[in-house]
Amino acid sequence: MTLLSLLDYAAVLVFALTGALVASRAQLDLIGFGFFACLTGLGGGTLRDLLLDRTPIWIENPTYLAVASVAALLVFFTAHLIESRYRAILWLDAAALGVAVAAGAGLAQSLDLPATIVLVMGVATGCAGGLMRDVVANEVPLVLKQGELYVTCALAGSVALLFAPQVGVITASILCAGVTFALRAGSLMFGWSLPTYKPRPPRQ
């Protein structure tokens, strides 16, 4: 099993856990849990593979579907034990974001694609699954939540991987995931954010 495959499995598992937790907050049945887990866990990787004209990972290897389904089952029977499911979603999502960005940007880099494509694939892989989850659940997407870093974290992690090829693939992937998670964690804990647009009255 390659490093990129391991990253994909980890991203699918952790993102699927967040999808199932969203289903628990909506009090869905087991099928609903499975749907949200698979949508969230596989959404980013599927978008990445389609954009790169590759067979989606879960079609090429159905084990990814099994991983997401197991995550749904696990949460279905244990979600009631978690004191704050929303807080769990935030932190699991942050961890999954880091791993998924490393998987997406790393795959694009391994295919010798241009730097801009590496950046786009890192952001798309990291952000698409959570975006799909929140839109379907009729919640404000974390990607677009005001006053928090999200896409910026994915972009920064992709840049870190792009400019660290000389340290080796494993170290570069760890650096990418670490930068992404650290920025997202800082946003959650300390309120780090970028300046937002503030409308001004027109000049007379």
Backbone as a ProteinNet text record, in pm:
[ID]
protein_1_A
[PRIMARY]
MTLLSLLDYAAVLVFALTGALVASRAQLDLIGFGFFACLTGLGGGTLRDLLLDRTPIWIENPTYLAVASVAALLVFFTAHLIESRYRAILWLDAAALGVAVAAGAGLAQSLDLPATIVLVMGVATGCAGGLMRDVVANEVPLVLKQGELYVTCALAGSVALLFAPQVGVITASILCAGVTFALRAGSLMFGWSLPTYKPRPPRQ
[TERTIARY]
84.2	0	88.1	58.2	138.8	99.7	186.2	157.7	30.3	10.8	-108.1	-234.7	-227.6	-343.2	-374.7	-270.5	-291.2	-354.6	-309.1	-367.6	-514	-544.4	-683.3	-770.7	-722.5	-799.6	-824.4	-720.2	-735	-833.9	-824.8	-916.3	-1060.2	-1080.6	-1215.9	-1272	-1192	-1238.5	-1279	-1191.2	-1217.8	-1329.6	-1329.2	-1438.5	-1571.3	-1569.3	-1692.2	-1745.9	-1657.3	-1701	-1775.6	-1724.9	-1793.8	-1930.1	-1938	-2066.2	-2168.3	-2123.9	-2214.1	-2256.2	-2166.4	-2202.5	-2306.6	-2295.5	-2398.6	-2532.3	-2529.7	-2652.4	-2710.9	-2624.9	-2674.4	-2741.4	-2688.5	-2750.6	-2886.3	-2903.3	-3032	-3124.9	-3076.9	-3155.1	-3205.8	-3113.4	-3147.8	-3137.8	-3186.3	-3174.2	-3038	-3015.3	-2884.6	-2848.1	-2946.9	-2920.2	-2877.6	-2940.6	-2901.1	-2758.3	-2722.3	-2584.6	-2487.6	-2520	-2433.2	-2420.5	-2532.6	-2531.2	-2440.2	-2456.9	-2375.6	-2228.6	-2202.8	-2064.4	-1995.3	-2063.6	-2004.6	-1992.1	-2093.3	-2088.4	-1971	-1955.2	-1849.6	-1712.3	-1704.4	-1575.4	-1519.7	-1608.3	-1564.2	-1580.6	-1651	-1681.7	-1559.1	-1464.3	-1345.5	-1258.9	-1237.1	-1155.1	-1220	-1353.4	-1425.1	-1411	-1430.2	-1414.1	-1272.7	-1174.6	-1034.6	-1010.3	-1057.4	-1032.4	-1104.7	-1225.8	-1298.7	-1228.7	-1180	-1108.6	-978.9	-916.7	-790.9	-813.5	-941.8	-977.4	-931.3	-952.4	-920.1	-1048	-1044.1	-1155.9	-1162	-1278	-1287.6	-1239.4	-1174.9	-1108.3	-1203.3	-1327.9	-1419.8	-1477	-1468.8	-1508.8	-1394.3	-1274.1	-1156.6	-1130.9	-1160.5	-1137.1	-1252.3	-1353.2	-1471.5	-1441.1	-1317	-1281.3	-1303.9	-1288.6	-1311.5	-1457.2	-1549.7	-1690.4	-1710.9	-1640.2	-1651.8	-1600.9	-1491.4	-1436.4	-1537	-1598.9	-1698.6	-1819.9	-1860	-1976	-1948.7	-1828.5	-1790.7	-1791.8	-1744.6	-1747.7	-1891.2	-1983	-2124.1	-2180.3	-2149	-2195.6	-2140.6	-2012.4	-1947.9	-2015.8	-2040.4	-2102	-2247.6	-2318.3	-2459.5	-2477.8	-2382.8	-2396.7	-2323.1	-2244.3	-2166	-2185.6	-2259.4	-2271.7	-2329.3	-2416.5	-2480	-2380.9	-2261.5	-2160.6	-2080.1	-2090.8	-2010.9	-2083.8	-2014.6	-2077	-2119.8	-2031.2	-2062.7	-2030.2	-2132.4	-2109.2	-2064.3	-2113	-2070.6	-1921.5	-1875.3	-1731.4	-1649.8	-1700	-1630.9	-1622.9	-1730.7	-1731.9	-1623.7	-1614.2	-1516.1	-1373.6	-1340.1	-1201.7	-1170	-1265.1	-1242.2	-1230.6	-1313.2	-1307.6	-1171.8	-1118	-987.2	-877.6	-884.7	-786.3	-800.4	-924.8	-948.4	-903.6	-923.6	-882.4	-733	-653.4	-508.9	-467.5	-525.7	-489.4	-535	-656.8	-710.8	-633.9	-593.8	-514.4	-382.1	-319.1	-193.5	-213.9	-326.6	-355.2	-379.5	-458.7	-492.2	-374.6	-305.9	-189.7	-77.5	-61	43.6	20.7	-104.5	-135.7	-105.2	-150	-124.7	25.3	100	243.9	309.8	260.2	317.2	292.6	191.2	161.2	235.2	323.5	403.3	316.2	207.8	119.2	171.9	129.4	176.4	141.3	215.5	198.5	56.1	-4.5	-140.3	-238.6	-217.5	-306.5	-285.3	-161.7	-133.4	-210.3	-208.9	-279.5	-430.5	-484.8	-629.1	-672	-594.5	-631	-624.3	-528.1	-521.9	-644.9	-683.5	-800.7	-928.3	-943.1	-1065	-1082.3	-975	-983.9	-1016.3	-958.8	-980.9	-1116.2	-1170	-1289.4	-1420.3	-1416.8	-1540.6	-1632	-1575.7	-1659.2	-1736.5	-1666.6	-1734	-1836.7	-1805.6	-1901.3	-2028.8	-2014.4	-2131.6	-2213.1	-2144.3	-2210.3	-2296.4	-2238.6	-2309.3	-2424.1	-2404.4	-2511.3	-2630.5	-2605.4	-2714.4	-2784.2	-2707.4	-2765.2	-2832.5	-2829.4	-2890.7	-2828.3	-2696	-2622	-2528.3	-2486.6	-2388.4	-2257.4	-2206.8	-2083.2	-1967	-1889.3	-1770.9	-1675.8	-1675.8	-1589.6	-1618.4	-1744.7	-1786.5	-1818.1	-1793.1	-1832.3	-1749.3	-1818.1	-1750.2	-1665.4	-1547.1	-1460.6	-1375.5	-1368.1	-1285.2	-1203.1	-1083.5	-1001.9	-1041.7	-1050.9	-1078.1	-1008.9	-1061.1	-996.4	-852.8	-831.9	-697.1	-602.4	-651.5	-569.3	-529.3	-626.6	-599.6	-499.1	-513.2	-422.1	-281.1	-271.3	-140	-71.5	-148.4	-90.9	-41.1	-116.5	-75.6	52	61.4	183	302.5	283.1	391.2	441.3	349.5	390.3	460.4	410.7	464.8	609.3	643.2	776.3	867.2	827	911.3	940.5	966.2	991.4	1126.2	1220.9	1355.7	1364.4	1262.4	1268.5	1215.2	1169.8	1114.3	962.8	902.4	756.9	686.4	735.1	669.3	675.8	795.5	811.3	728.5	726.4	647.9	499.4	451.2	310.3	276.9	366.5	345.8	344.8	436.4	442.5	313.6	265.6	141.5	24.1	7	-103.3	-89	35.3	58.5	26.6	69	40.5	-110.3	-176.7	-321.6	-394.6	-360.8	-428.9	-396.3	-270.5	-230.9	-306.6	-320.6	-393.7	-541.4	-598.6	-741	-762.8	-672.5	-683.4	-668.7	-576.4	-559.7	-683.8	-749.9	-873.7	-982.2	-990.6	-1093.1	-1064.5	-936.5	-901.5	-882	-820.5	-781.1	-852.2	-940.7	-1016	-938.1	-830.3	-754.8	-847	-835.2	-917.4	-852.9	-900.4	-857.3	-953.9	-907.9	-1000	-1118.6	-1236.1	-1356.8	-1402	-1476.9	-1526.3	-1630	-1615.4	-1712.7	-1761.9	-1890.1	-1941.9	-1929.7	-1904.7	-1895	-2001.5	-2053	-2152.4	-2086.6	-2157.9	-2100.7	-2063.9	-1959.5	-1918.5	-2022	-2040.7	-2137.6	-2068.2
-119.5	0	125.2	218.6	339	443.6	544	652.7	725.9	750.6	821.4	742.1	610.4	527	535.6	532.4	545	678.7	784.7	916.7	920	858.6	853.4	777.1	661.9	584.3	665.6	733.3	812.8	926.3	993.7	1104.8	1056.2	943.1	886.6	852.3	787.6	746	865.8	964.9	1075.1	1165.2	1192.9	1271.9	1197.6	1065.5	986.5	995.6	999.1	1015.4	1147.4	1253.6	1383	1378.5	1311.1	1299.2	1224.4	1117.1	1040	1119.5	1201.6	1286	1390.5	1443	1534.6	1462.3	1337.2	1257.5	1233.6	1216.7	1195	1321.3	1436.6	1562.1	1582.5	1525.9	1535	1418.1	1326.8	1211.3	1125.9	1091	1008.3	861	775.4	631.1	582.8	453	397.6	423.2	417.3	444.8	590.3	680	821	840.4	767.5	773.1	728.6	617.3	566.1	663.4	726	822.1	939.9	998.5	1114.4	1076.8	959.7	916.2	897.2	833.1	809.1	938.8	1023	1150.1	1234.8	1244.8	1328.4	1265.7	1134.8	1067.7	1055.8	1038.7	1012.4	1130.8	1235.3	1347.2	1417.4	1451.8	1524.2	1442.8	1316.3	1229.6	1202.7	1192.3	1169.7	1290	1410.3	1530.8	1540	1514.9	1518	1422.2	1297.4	1196.4	1229	1281.1	1317.9	1431.4	1530.1	1641.5	1596.2	1493.7	1441.5	1329	1306.2	1204.2	1064.5	1036.6	906.4	839.2	706.6	635.3	668.5	713	746	631	666.1	565.8	457.4	491.4	392.9	300	338.7	248.4	153.1	207.1	123.6	28.1	72.8	-9.2	12.2	-76.8	-60.1	-64.3	-96.8	-96.4	40.7	145.6	280.5	298.1	238.4	241.1	169.4	56.9	-20.1	59.8	132.7	215	320.3	388.3	489.8	428.2	310.3	242.9	200.4	152.9	115.6	238.8	351.5	475.7	512.9	494.9	525.6	436.9	308.4	215.2	252.5	284.2	319	439.4	543	663.6	638.1	556.2	527.7	471.4	388.4	324	395.8	498.1	563.3	714.8	773.4	920	976.1	899.4	948.9	964.7	905.5	914.9	1043.8	1114	1235.2	1355.2	1429.9	1542.3	1652.6	1689.7	1793.4	1740.5	1696.6	1641.2	1748.1	1870.4	1975.3	2004.7	2008.4	2031.4	1915.5	1793.7	1677.7	1688	1735.2	1753.5	1852.5	1963.5	2067	2013.5	1939.5	1894.3	1774.2	1684.2	1574.1	1627.8	1726.5	1787.4	1853.6	1918.3	1982.5	1879	1766.2	1659.6	1600	1575.6	1518.2	1614	1743.4	1842.6	1832.8	1824.2	1814.9	1692.6	1578.2	1453.5	1455.9	1504.6	1506.1	1601.2	1715.9	1809.7	1745.4	1676.8	1608.3	1501.2	1429.9	1325.4	1385.6	1490.9	1551.2	1620.1	1703.9	1774.3	1675.5	1574.9	1475.7	1394.8	1358.7	1283.9	1368	1493.9	1580.5	1599.9	1613.8	1630.6	1503.3	1387.2	1261	1239.4	1306.4	1297.3	1404.3	1478.4	1584.1	1690.8	1725.9	1830.2	1967.5	2073.5	2208.7	2246.9	2343.6	2385.4	2431.9	2504.1	2552.7	2436.7	2329.8	2213.3	2142.7	2137.2	2078.5	2154	2286.5	2368.2	2345.3	2343.6	2324.5	2187.4	2084.3	1949.4	1934.4	2002.4	1998.3	2062	2177.7	2247.9	2169.8	2120.2	2047.8	1920.7	1844.8	1719.8	1746.2	1851.7	1881	1941.1	2019.8	2099.3	2044.4	1967.2	1930.3	1840.9	1741.3	1648.7	1717.7	1802.5	1875.7	1974	2034.1	2127.1	2054.1	1938	1858.1	1818.8	1776	1735.4	1847.2	1966.2	2078	2128.6	2130.6	2176.1	2081.6	1950.6	1852.4	1857.7	1883.6	1891.3	2026.3	2115.6	2248.2	2327.9	2316.7	2394	2490.7	2595	2687.5	2610.4	2598	2520.4	2578	2489.7	2534.9	2607.4	2566.1	2629.1	2777.8	2816.4	2954.5	3028.8	2966.5	3028.2	3153.2	3262.4	3390.7	3389	3447.1	3460.7	3340	3242.8	3125.3	3097.7	3043.8	2998.5	2856.2	2828.3	2691.4	2666	2727.6	2711.8	2763.5	2870.7	2925.8	2821.5	2741.7	2636.9	2533.1	2492.8	2393.9	2447.6	2572.5	2633.4	2643.3	2684.9	2697.4	2561	2457.4	2324.2	2275.8	2304.2	2265.8	2337.2	2464.7	2541.7	2481.6	2442.4	2382.3	2254.7	2172.4	2049.1	2080.3	2179.1	2214	2259.5	2332.6	2389.2	2309.3	2185.8	2103.5	1967	1957.8	1825.6	1767.2	1852.3	1805.1	1731.7	1739.2	1673.7	1531.2	1486.1	1351.8	1353.5	1252.4	1248.2	1240.1	1153.8	1135	1263.1	1321.7	1444.3	1557.9	1567.9	1672.9	1655.7	1531.7	1505.7	1541.3	1506	1541.6	1693	1760.1	1906.2	1968.5	1916.3	1966.6	1949.8	1829	1802.8	1884.8	1899.3	1974.1	2121.3	2182.5	2324.5	2346.8	2259.3	2272.3	2262.4	2158.4	2138.4	2249.8	2293.3	2397.1	2527.4	2564.4	2686.7	2674.3	2557.9	2536.3	2533.7	2468.4	2463.7	2602.5	2682.6	2818.3	2902.8	2878.4	2950.8	2913.5	2784.4	2737.8	2784	2781.1	2809.8	2958.6	3027.8	3166.9	3267.7	3218.2	3308.9	3366.4	3299.1	3347.7	3358.8	3465.8	3484.2	3586.3	3591.5	3692.9	3811.2	3928.6	4043.8	4014.1	4055.1	4034.6	4166.2	4154.4	4273.3	4344.9	4475.8	4558.4	4666.8	4667.7	4768	4909.5	5000.2	5142.7	5220.3	5326.2	5407.8	5474.2	5489.9	5553.5	5698	5742.2	5882.6	5973	6084.5	6182.4	6269.5
0	0	0	-89.1	-101.8	3	17.5	111.1	72.1	-58	-103.1	-72.6	-85	-50.9	97.6	180.3	324.9	360	294.5	319.7	277.9	163.3	118.1	216.9	264.7	362.4	489.4	538	660.6	640.3	525.2	497.9	488	419.3	406.6	543.3	626.7	759	844.7	855.5	947.7	894.7	763.6	708	720.9	703.2	717.7	860.3	958.3	1097.4	1115.1	1051.6	1064.5	996.4	881.6	813.4	897	960.7	1045.5	1168.7	1221.5	1336	1297.2	1175.7	1127	1117.1	1069.6	1061.8	1200.1	1301	1437.2	1490.7	1456.5	1500.2	1434.7	1314.2	1244.8	1279.9	1364.7	1411.8	1294	1204.4	1088.9	1123.8	1031.8	1052.2	1002.4	1011.3	977.1	831.2	741.6	600.7	582.5	655.4	651	699.5	804.5	854	745.5	679.4	574.3	458.5	422.7	312.7	344.9	463.1	498.4	515	569.8	586.8	451.9	357.1	224.8	145.9	154.1	82.1	129.7	261	316.9	298.8	324.9	316.8	176.1	78.7	-58	-152.1	-107.6	-196.4	-251.4	-164.4	-209.1	-302.8	-267.7	-352.8	-487	-487	-612.7	-705.2	-651.2	-732.1	-787.8	-704.3	-748.7	-864.6	-848.3	-950.8	-1081.1	-1071.8	-1193	-1266.2	-1191.2	-1253.3	-1318.2	-1261.3	-1315.7	-1417.4	-1453.2	-1551.3	-1507.2	-1377.2	-1319.7	-1270.8	-1260.6	-1201	-1052.4	-1000.6	-857.7	-769.9	-661.1	-577.6	-528.6	-498.8	-442.8	-549.3	-675.6	-783.6	-815.8	-816	-842	-726.7	-604.3	-485.4	-386.3	-388.3	-301.4	-151.8	-114.4	27.3	89.6	8.7	60.6	104.5	28.7	68.9	201.2	216.5	340.1	459.8	440.6	548.7	592.4	495.3	527.6	595.9	552.7	611.8	755.4	780.3	917.3	1007.4	956	1033.4	1068.5	973.1	998.6	1108.8	1103.8	1207	1344.5	1347.2	1473.4	1538.4	1459.1	1513.8	1551.6	1472.8	1500.5	1641.5	1685.1	1815.8	1928.8	1895.8	2001.7	2009.2	1915.8	1913.1	2042.9	2108.1	2230.8	2345.6	2330.9	2435.8	2427.7	2316.5	2294.6	2353.8	2437.4	2507.7	2410.9	2319.7	2221	2082.5	2011.8	1878.6	1779.8	1796.9	1704.4	1720.7	1844.7	1867.1	1812.8	1826.9	1770.4	1618.6	1556.9	1411.6	1370.6	1442.2	1407.9	1411.6	1517	1532	1442.9	1426.2	1331.9	1189.4	1156.8	1025.1	1001.8	1105.1	1092.9	1066	1137.1	1115.6	975.7	934.6	802.2	692.6	714.2	616	588	693.9	675.9	597.1	630.6	562.3	416.7	393.7	257.7	166.9	219.4	140	99.7	193.5	162.2	55.7	62.8	-35.7	-173.8	-180.6	-309.5	-374.9	-298.7	-354	-385.3	-299.7	-322.9	-448.9	-475.2	-596.9	-721.1	-719.7	-834.5	-857.8	-749.1	-762	-815.8	-773.7	-820.8	-969.6	-1024.6	-1167.1	-1247.4	-1180.7	-1245	-1309.9	-1242.2	-1292.8	-1252.1	-1322.2	-1287.6	-1144.2	-1093.6	-954.2	-925.6	-1019.3	-996.6	-979.7	-1054.4	-1043.6	-910.5	-864.2	-732.3	-624.6	-632.6	-533.7	-541.3	-663.1	-679.7	-630.5	-660.2	-617.9	-466.2	-404.2	-258.8	-195.7	-246.7	-193.9	-223	-346	-383.6	-301.4	-286.4	-210.3	-63.9	-9	131.9	162.9	69.8	101.5	47.1	-61.3	-130.7	-47.3	20.7	97.4	208.2	285.3	392.2	339.4	224.6	163.8	124	60.3	22.3	145	249.1	374.5	429.9	441	503.3	416.1	285.4	195.6	202.9	196.9	202.6	337.8	444.5	578.5	604.9	507.2	519.4	633.8	645.8	744.6	672.6	742.5	685.2	667.5	545.1	524.4	603.9	666	737.6	643.6	516.9	416.6	405.1	423.8	401.7	530.8	645.2	771.5	796.7	826.1	844.3	970.8	960	1076	1105.7	1013.1	1034	909	929.8	817.4	780.3	651.2	606.5	472.6	366.9	236.4	242.9	318.9	335.5	393.8	488.8	549.9	445.9	362.7	258.1	157	120.4	24.4	82.2	207.9	271.5	283.5	317	324.6	189.7	85.7	-49.8	-91.6	-56.1	-86	-12.9	113.3	191.6	126.1	76.8	8.6	-122.8	-193.3	-324.2	-315.4	-209	-196.9	-102.7	-72.9	14.6	-46.1	-177.2	-236.4	-196.9	-160.5	-132.1	1.7	85.1	216.2	212	96.5	85.9	88.6	26.9	11.5	146.6	234.6	363.9	447.3	455.9	534.2	475.6	342	277.1	305.8	306.2	335.4	479.4	570.8	712	729.3	660.6	667.9	614.1	501.9	442	537.8	589.4	681.8	809.4	857.2	980	966.5	855.2	832	821.2	746.1	727.8	861.3	938.1	1066.8	1165.4	1168.8	1265.1	1239.7	1113.4	1082.5	1116.7	1084.2	1115.1	1266.7	1338.5	1484.6	1544.5	1490.5	1539.2	1515.9	1402.1	1374.4	1474	1507.3	1600.9	1744.6	1783	1922.4	1949.7	1854.3	1879.5	1788.9	1703.5	1618.6	1502.2	1459.3	1344.3	1223	1149.2	1030.3	938.6	816.6	721	727.5	687	684.1	592.6	634.2	553.5	491.5	385.2	316.2	401	412.3	485.3	390.4	361	266.9	323.8	235.5	274.2	196.7	257.3	184.7	65.1	-44.4	-164.5	-138.4	-207.5	-194.6	-260	-191.6	-246.1	-353.3
[MASK]
++++++++++++++++++++++++++++++++++++++++++++++++++++++++++++++++++++++++++++++++++++++++++++++++++++++++++++++++++++++++++++++++++++++++++++++++++++++++++++++++++++++++++++++++++++++++++++++++++++++++++++

